[in-house]
């Protein structure tokens, strides 16, 4: 180990190139990790919004069905109370 360190000290250009290569590898690994985490975060937010949209759509369909059934029975839908009269 000491011989390798002495060899690198004796050849500063090689040591600099090796340090540069290590730095590039570190940047690539950290960048990939960052991008993967960012993509996962975006995916989870998108899925949460899609679930919320699906719930809202189901509730709207239910309300639409209630109003339609009220009209079919000859009633009048009271918007203020949300009931059939």
N, C-alpha and C positions, 0 to 999 in steps of 0.2 A: 504494500500500500504506500509506504513511504517512498519507494522507488518510483511509483507512478506519479506521485505528487512532485517529486524532484524533476521528473521528466517533463511534466506540464509546465513547471516553473522555468525550465531551461528553454522551452519552446512556447513563448507567449502567444504566437499566432494560432497555434493548435489549441491552446487553452481557451482563447477568445472564440474560436470557431465552435469548440465544444460547448462553451457556455451559451453561445448564440443558439445552437441547436437545441439545447435543453430549454431555453427560454421559449423558443418557437413551439416546441412540443407542449410546454405548460400552457401557453396561450391557446393552442388548439384544443386541448383537453378542457380547459376552463370555459372556453367559448362554446364548445359542444354541450357541456353540462348546462350552461346558462340558457342556450337556445332550447334544449330539451325541457327544462323546467318552465320556460316561458310558454312553450307550446302546450304543455300539460295544463298550465294555469288557464290559458285561453280556452282549451277544450272543456275544462270543468265549468267555467263561466258560461260558455255556450250551451252546455247541457242543462245547466240550472235555468237559463232563460227559456230553453225549449220546453222543460217540464212546467214552468210557470205558464207559458203560452198554452200548453195542452190543457192545464187545469182551467184556465180562463175560457178556453173554447168549449170545454165540457159544461161549465157553468152557464155560459151563454146559450148553449143548445138546450139545456134544461129549462132555462127561463123562457126561451122561445116556445118550447113544447107546452109549458104551463099556460102561456097566453093563448096559444092556438087551441088547447083543450077548453079553456074558458069560453072562447068565442064559439067553439063547436057546440057547447052546451047552452048557448044563447045568453051567456053572461057578458058582463063588461069588466074589463081588467082595470083595476084601480092602481095606477102607477105609483101614487104616493104611499100606499100601504103594501103594495105587491100582492094583492089578493083579488080573487074573482068575486064580483057582486052580481 
